């Protein structure tokens, strides 16, 4: 799959929010994943806001392809 897999848009599930937020991966390491907000409908964070996720959390269903 390679880099094209990381370059696609993703959906991030956040606690207390019924709809997932559209994000893009900006950095991936074995320990953390940094994603930026690209969802104009999410008023709680500006476009480009960076969310930092621990890799196990991302693998546990918090982040999934759009």
Secondary structure, 3 states (H helix, E strand, C coil): CCHHHHHCEEEECCCCCCCCEEEEEEEECCCEEEEEECCCCCCCCCCCCEEEEEHHHHHHHHEEEC
